[in-house]
């Protein structure tokens, strides 16, 4: 099972980086939207 997990991570390293970057961007946008007064 551990070898399967390692293989999956090794084969999708670029995709994992892109997903993490997208998640960080979403969090930043949400924080900015919550702190901007009077937009909604």
C-alpha positions as CSV (number, residue, x, y, z in Angstrom):
1,X,0.0,0.0,0.0
2,X,2.8,2.4,0.8
3,X,4.5,1.7,-2.5
4,X,1.2,2.6,-4.3
5,X,1.0,5.9,-2.4
6,X,4.6,6.7,-3.2
7,X,4.1,5.9,-6.8
8,X,1.0,8.0,-7.1
9,X,2.8,11.0,-5.5
10,X,5.8,10.5,-7.7
11,X,3.7,10.4,-10.9
12,X,1.5,13.4,-10.0
13,X,4.0,15.7,-8.4
14,X,3.4,18.6,-10.9
15,X,-0.4,18.3,-10.5
16,X,-0.1,18.3,-6.7
17,X,1.9,21.5,-6.8
18,X,-0.7,23.1,-9.1
19,X,-3.5,22.0,-6.8
20,X,-1.7,23.4,-3.7
21,X,-1.1,26.7,-5.5
22,X,-4.8,26.9,-6.5
23,X,-5.8,26.2,-2.9
24,X,-3.6,29.0,-1.6
25,X,-5.0,31.3,-4.2
26,X,-8.6,30.5,-3.1
27,X,-7.7,31.1,0.6
28,X,-6.1,34.5,-0.3
29,X,-9.1,35.5,-2.3
30,X,-11.5,34.5,0.4
31,X,-9.5,36.5,3.1
32,X,-9.4,39.5,0.9
33,X,-13.1,39.3,0.2
34,X,-13.9,39.1,3.9
35,X,-11.7,42.1,4.8
36,X,-13.0,44.4,2.1
37,X,-15.8,46.5,3.6
38,X,-19.0,47.3,1.8
39,X,-18.5,45.3,-1.3
40,X,-21.5,43.1,-1.0
